[in-house]
């Protein structure tokens, strides 16, 4: 179990007790290398000891609001507690990422495959009640108050069909619990074609400044309404978000870099879907880093190893943030432009699994409040 998640070398930390590791991690959380070593340690201990993390899945819930902290945290807590305030067992929110310019938040919800549906539907029901797309503004493309509901397996105990089934059930449940909502399916949930998220978004007009909702034929639910918009629901191997900011306001330079590194370009990085967006007086190269089958990234042996894991016995890997940053810096440098920094939205697959097991073993529901020093 989980053998394919062992991506990092053993360290002297493995001899420590769990609480000792936790305290050490908190004291050095600003150092990325120490963070990775700690996460490997917790993963190893939990793999050896506990049923806590069995059949875990993650949902990186994307909602079209970031400028009201209270609203976003209300949505997050709705994944954790019933309307009466009773804790939903076995569920945690690891992280909330907000971006003011994008007016978009990503809420990382982790639960067992048997519990994820209710957690996600409760959060979505609250979000649709609070967010009105008719009043939404932001530079990031979006179509729905709840824009994206992806479900990712976090271990070999959960397979492709498990996640596809839950995603389709979430889509159906959403349109029943919030009448007027509409859904398109992607990835494993889009049976039998299994079209990817970027493909489906293009079909739906997601990349347009003003999508024509009346021209859309959703997979589940009625014609999209302006208040709710359109929601993407699907399942796939884990998708990481890595954003690199370049020190220019010239969006044309950003678009050239985005085009050069995206998967569809010869010489691009496998698994990368990329946009260039204006952001805080600069340009952000916003990357969806999809996990790809290991045999589709044959060049990785020539450089830094790509973190890897297995689903249904199939090895997957994803481009490391360091490689993406280096490639963007190289291309920007040729234009006389520097980089300002790299941000990961949430976690890598390995980090997500390890921190979820830690949070659940401690019974911590609102983990995002305790890990501000770890990640954004």
C-alpha positions as CSV (number, residue, x, y, z in Angstrom):
1,X,0.0,0.0,0.0
2,X,1.3,3.5,-0.9
3,X,4.7,2.2,-2.0
4,X,4.5,4.5,-5.1
5,X,4.1,7.5,-2.9
6,X,7.6,7.1,-1.5
7,X,9.2,9.8,-3.6
8,X,11.9,11.1,-1.2
9,X,14.9,9.6,0.4
10,X,14.9,8.4,4.0
11,X,16.4,10.8,6.6
12,X,17.4,10.9,10.2
13,X,13.9,12.2,11.0
14,X,12.4,8.8,10.7
15,X,13.6,7.8,14.2
16,X,11.6,10.5,15.9
17,X,8.2,10.2,17.4
18,X,5.2,11.8,15.6
19,X,4.8,14.7,18.1
20,X,8.6,15.4,17.9
21,X,8.4,15.5,14.2
22,X,5.4,17.9,14.3
23,X,7.2,20.3,16.6
24,X,10.4,20.2,14.5
25,X,8.4,20.8,11.4
26,X,6.7,23.8,12.8
27,X,10.0,25.3,13.8
28,X,11.5,24.9,10.3
29,X,8.5,25.2,8.1
30,X,9.9,28.1,6.1
31,X,12.6,25.8,4.7
32,X,11.2,23.8,1.7
33,X,13.7,20.9,2.0
34,X,12.9,20.4,5.7
35,X,9.2,20.5,4.9
36,X,9.7,17.7,2.3
37,X,11.7,15.6,4.8
38,X,9.0,16.0,7.5
39,X,6.2,15.1,5.1
40,X,8.0,11.9,4.1
41,X,8.4,11.0,7.7
42,X,4.7,11.5,8.6
43,X,3.7,9.6,5.5
44,X,6.0,6.7,6.4
45,X,4.7,6.5,10.0
46,X,1.1,6.6,8.9
47,X,1.6,4.0,6.2
48,X,3.1,1.7,8.8
49,X,0.6,2.4,11.6
50,X,-2.8,3.5,10.7
51,X,-6.0,2.9,8.9
52,X,-6.7,6.6,9.3
53,X,-5.7,7.5,5.8
54,X,-7.2,4.6,3.9
55,X,-9.3,5.3,0.8
56,X,-8.5,9.1,0.9
57,X,-9.5,11.5,-1.8
58,X,-9.0,15.2,-2.2
59,X,-11.3,17.8,-3.8
60,X,-9.7,21.1,-4.7
61,X,-12.9,23.1,-4.7
62,X,-12.6,26.3,-6.8
63,X,-15.1,29.0,-6.0
64,X,-15.5,32.4,-7.6
65,X,-14.9,34.6,-4.5
66,X,-11.8,35.7,-2.7
67,X,-12.4,39.2,-1.6
68,X,-14.6,38.2,1.4
69,X,-12.6,36.1,3.8
70,X,-15.7,35.4,6.0
71,X,-17.7,34.1,3.0
72,X,-14.9,31.8,1.8
73,X,-14.3,30.4,5.3
74,X,-18.0,29.9,5.7
75,X,-18.0,27.7,2.6
76,X,-15.0,25.8,3.9
77,X,-16.6,25.1,7.3
78,X,-19.7,23.9,5.5
79,X,-17.7,20.9,4.3
80,X,-16.8,20.1,7.9
81,X,-20.0,20.7,10.0
82,X,-23.7,20.1,9.6
83,X,-26.1,23.1,9.6
84,X,-26.6,22.3,13.3
85,X,-22.8,22.6,13.9
86,X,-22.2,18.8,14.3
87,X,-18.7,17.8,13.1
88,X,-18.7,15.6,10.0
89,X,-16.2,12.9,11.0
90,X,-13.2,11.9,8.9
91,X,-13.1,15.2,6.9
92,X,-10.6,18.0,7.0
93,X,-9.9,21.2,5.1
94,X,-6.1,21.4,4.6
95,X,-5.8,24.7,2.9
96,X,-7.6,27.8,1.6
97,X,-5.9,29.7,-1.1
98,X,-7.3,33.2,-2.0
99,X,-6.3,35.5,-4.8
100,X,-7.8,39.0,-4.8
101,X,-7.0,39.9,-8.4
102,X,-8.4,36.6,-9.7
103,X,-11.3,36.8,-7.2
104,X,-11.0,33.0,-6.9
105,X,-10.4,30.7,-3.9
106,X,-9.3,27.0,-3.8
107,X,-10.4,25.0,-0.8
108,X,-8.6,21.7,-0.3
109,X,-11.0,19.2,1.2
110,X,-9.9,15.7,2.1
111,X,-12.0,12.8,3.2
112,X,-12.5,9.1,2.6
113,X,-14.1,8.2,-0.7
114,X,-17.3,7.3,1.3
115,X,-17.5,10.8,2.9
116,X,-16.3,13.2,0.3
117,X,-19.7,13.5,-1.5
118,X,-21.6,15.0,1.5
119,X,-18.6,17.3,2.4
120,X,-18.4,18.7,-1.1
121,X,-22.1,19.0,-1.7
122,X,-22.6,20.9,1.6
123,X,-19.8,23.3,0.7
124,X,-21.2,23.8,-2.7
125,X,-24.7,24.4,-1.4
126,X,-23.4,27.1,0.8
127,X,-21.3,28.7,-1.9
128,X,-24.2,28.9,-4.4
129,X,-26.3,30.5,-1.7
130,X,-23.7,33.2,-1.1
131,X,-22.1,33.9,-4.5
132,X,-23.9,35.6,-7.4
133,X,-22.1,35.4,-10.7
134,X,-24.0,38.4,-12.0
135,X,-21.9,40.6,-9.7
136,X,-18.6,38.8,-10.1
137,X,-15.4,40.5,-11.4
138,X,-11.9,39.1,-11.7
139,X,-9.1,38.6,-14.2
140,X,-9.2,34.7,-14.0
141,X,-11.5,33.0,-16.4
142,X,-14.5,31.4,-14.7
143,X,-18.1,30.3,-15.5
144,X,-19.6,29.3,-12.2
145,X,-20.1,30.5,-8.6
146,X,-18.6,27.0,-7.9
147,X,-16.3,26.8,-10.9
148,X,-14.6,23.5,-10.5
149,X,-15.1,20.3,-8.4
150,X,-12.2,17.9,-9.1
151,X,-11.8,14.7,-7.2
152,X,-8.4,13.1,-6.9
153,X,-7.3,9.8,-5.4
154,X,-4.6,10.0,-2.7
155,X,-3.4,6.4,-2.7
156,X,-3.6,3.1,-4.3
157,X,-6.6,2.1,-2.1
158,X,-8.8,4.3,-4.3
159,X,-9.1,3.6,-8.0
160,X,-10.2,5.5,-11.1
161,X,-13.7,4.1,-11.2
162,X,-14.3,4.9,-7.5
163,X,-13.5,8.6,-8.2
164,X,-15.5,8.6,-11.4
165,X,-18.5,7.2,-9.7
166,X,-18.3,9.8,-6.9
167,X,-17.8,12.7,-9.3
168,X,-20.9,11.7,-11.2
169,X,-22.9,11.4,-8.0
170,X,-21.7,14.8,-6.9
171,X,-22.8,16.3,-10.2
172,X,-26.3,14.7,-9.9
173,X,-26.6,15.6,-6.2
174,X,-25.6,19.2,-6.9
175,X,-28.3,19.8,-9.4
176,X,-30.9,18.2,-7.1
177,X,-29.9,20.1,-4.0
178,X,-29.4,23.5,-5.7
179,X,-32.1,23.7,-8.4
180,X,-31.0,25.7,-11.4
181,X,-27.3,24.6,-11.2
182,X,-25.7,23.1,-14.3
183,X,-22.7,20.8,-14.7
184,X,-20.3,19.6,-17.4
185,X,-18.2,16.5,-16.7
186,X,-14.5,15.9,-17.4
187,X,-11.8,13.3,-16.9
188,X,-12.8,9.9,-15.7
189,X,-16.3,11.1,-14.9
190,X,-16.9,11.9,-18.6
191,X,-17.7,8.3,-19.6
192,X,-16.9,6.8,-22.0
193,X,-14.8,9.6,-23.8
194,X,-13.0,10.9,-20.7
195,X,-12.2,14.3,-22.2
196,X,-9.7,16.3,-20.2
197,X,-10.6,19.5,-18.3
198,X,-8.9,21.9,-20.8
199,X,-10.7,20.2,-23.7
200,X,-14.1,20.5,-22.0
201,X,-13.5,24.1,-20.9
202,X,-12.7,25.0,-24.5
203,X,-15.9,23.3,-25.7
204,X,-17.9,25.3,-23.1
205,X,-16.4,28.7,-23.9
206,X,-14.7,28.9,-20.5
207,X,-11.7,30.8,-21.9
208,X,-13.9,33.6,-23.5
209,X,-14.3,36.9,-21.7
210,X,-18.1,36.6,-21.9
211,X,-19.2,33.0,-22.5
212,X,-22.6,32.5,-24.2
213,X,-24.5,30.5,-21.6
214,X,-27.4,30.0,-23.9
215,X,-25.2,28.1,-26.4
216,X,-24.1,25.6,-23.8
217,X,-25.6,22.2,-23.4
218,X,-24.6,20.9,-19.9
219,X,-24.2,17.2,-19.2
220,X,-26.3,17.4,-16.0
221,X,-28.9,20.0,-15.1
222,X,-30.8,22.7,-17.0
223,X,-29.5,25.5,-19.3
224,X,-27.0,27.5,-17.2
225,X,-28.5,30.5,-15.3
226,X,-26.6,33.7,-14.9
227,X,-26.6,33.7,-11.2
228,X,-25.1,30.2,-10.8
229,X,-23.2,29.8,-14.1
230,X,-21.7,26.5,-15.1
231,X,-19.7,24.1,-12.9
232,X,-17.1,21.5,-14.0
233,X,-17.2,18.2,-12.1
234,X,-14.8,15.4,-12.7
235,X,-12.1,13.1,-11.5
236,X,-8.5,12.5,-12.6
237,X,-5.0,11.9,-11.2
238,X,-3.9,14.8,-8.9
239,X,-3.5,18.2,-10.6
240,X,-1.2,20.6,-8.9
241,X,-1.3,24.4,-9.5
242,X,2.0,26.2,-9.9
243,X,2.1,29.9,-10.7
244,X,5.3,31.8,-11.6
245,X,5.3,35.6,-11.7
246,X,7.4,37.4,-14.2
247,X,8.5,41.0,-13.6
248,X,6.8,42.7,-16.5
249,X,3.4,44.1,-17.4
250,X,3.7,43.0,-21.0
251,X,1.1,40.3,-21.3
252,X,2.4,39.4,-24.8
253,X,5.7,38.2,-23.2
254,X,3.7,36.1,-20.8
255,X,1.6,34.6,-23.5
256,X,4.7,33.6,-25.4
257,X,6.1,31.9,-22.4
258,X,2.8,30.1,-21.7
259,X,2.7,28.9,-25.2
260,X,6.2,27.6,-25.1
261,X,5.9,25.5,-22.0
262,X,2.4,24.1,-22.3
263,X,2.0,20.4,-23.2
264,X,0.5,20.9,-26.6
265,X,3.6,22.7,-27.9
266,X,6.5,20.6,-29.2
267,X,9.2,20.7,-26.5
268,X,6.6,21.7,-23.9
269,X,6.3,20.0,-20.5
270,X,4.0,17.0,-20.3
271,X,0.9,17.7,-18.2
272,X,1.1,21.5,-18.3
273,X,-1.9,23.6,-19.2
274,X,-0.9,27.2,-19.0
275,X,-2.4,30.7,-19.0
276,X,-0.7,34.1,-18.8
277,X,-2.7,36.6,-16.7
278,X,-2.2,40.1,-15.4
279,X,-1.6,39.9,-11.6
280,X,-0.7,42.5,-9.0
281,X,1.1,44.8,-11.5
282,X,3.0,42.0,-13.2
283,X,2.2,38.9,-15.2
284,X,1.6,35.4,-13.8
285,X,2.3,32.2,-15.7
286,X,-0.5,30.1,-14.2
287,X,0.0,26.4,-14.7
288,X,-2.3,23.5,-14.1
289,X,0.2,20.7,-13.6
290,X,-1.5,17.5,-14.5
291,X,-0.1,14.1,-13.4
292,X,0.7,12.0,-16.5
293,X,1.4,8.4,-17.0
294,X,5.1,7.8,-16.4
295,X,5.7,6.5,-19.9
296,X,4.5,9.8,-21.4
297,X,7.4,11.7,-19.8
298,X,10.4,9.8,-21.1
299,X,12.8,12.7,-20.9
300,X,12.5,13.0,-17.1
301,X,15.4,10.5,-16.6
302,X,17.8,13.1,-18.0
303,X,17.1,15.6,-15.2
304,X,15.5,16.0,-11.8
305,X,13.3,13.0,-10.9
306,X,9.6,13.7,-11.2
307,X,7.6,12.9,-8.1
308,X,5.6,9.8,-8.7
309,X,2.7,7.7,-7.4
310,X,0.4,4.9,-8.6
311,X,-3.3,4.5,-9.3
312,X,-4.7,1.1,-10.1
313,X,-1.1,-0.1,-10.5
314,X,-0.4,2.5,-13.2
315,X,2.6,4.8,-12.4
316,X,2.0,8.6,-12.7
317,X,4.3,11.5,-12.3
318,X,4.1,15.3,-12.5
319,X,6.6,18.0,-13.4
320,X,8.3,19.5,-10.3
321,X,7.7,23.1,-9.5
322,X,11.5,23.7,-9.6
323,X,11.6,22.6,-13.3
324,X,8.6,24.8,-14.2
325,X,10.2,27.8,-12.4
326,X,13.5,27.2,-14.2
327,X,11.9,26.9,-17.6
328,X,9.9,30.1,-17.1
329,X,13.0,32.0,-15.8
330,X,15.0,30.8,-18.8
331,X,12.4,32.0,-21.3
332,X,11.7,35.3,-19.5
333,X,15.5,35.9,-19.3
334,X,15.7,35.8,-23.1
335,X,13.3,38.7,-23.2
336,X,15.3,40.6,-20.6
337,X,12.7,39.9,-17.9
338,X,13.2,38.4,-14.4
339,X,11.0,36.4,-12.2
340,X,9.4,37.5,-8.9
341,X,8.5,34.2,-7.3
342,X,6.7,30.9,-7.5
343,X,3.5,30.0,-5.6
344,X,2.0,26.5,-5.2
345,X,-1.8,26.6,-4.7
346,X,-2.2,24.1,-2.0
347,X,0.1,21.1,-2.1
348,X,1.9,18.5,-4.2
349,X,0.2,15.1,-4.2
350,X,2.7,13.7,-1.7
351,X,2.2,16.7,0.7
352,X,-1.6,16.5,0.4
353,X,-1.6,12.8,1.4
354,X,0.8,13.2,4.3
355,X,-0.8,16.3,5.8
356,X,-4.3,14.8,5.4
357,X,-3.2,11.8,7.4
358,X,-1.7,14.0,10.0
359,X,-4.8,16.2,10.3
360,X,-7.2,13.2,10.5
361,X,-5.0,11.4,13.0
362,X,-5.2,14.5,15.2
363,X,-8.9,15.0,14.6
364,X,-8.2,18.5,13.2
365,X,-11.0,19.7,10.9
366,X,-9.9,23.3,10.2
367,X,-6.3,22.4,9.5
368,X,-5.8,25.4,7.3
369,X,-5.8,27.5,10.5
370,X,-2.8,25.6,11.9
371,X,-0.6,25.4,8.8
372,X,-0.4,29.1,7.8
373,X,3.4,28.8,8.1
374,X,3.5,25.8,5.9
375,X,1.9,27.0,2.7
376,X,0.2,30.2,1.8
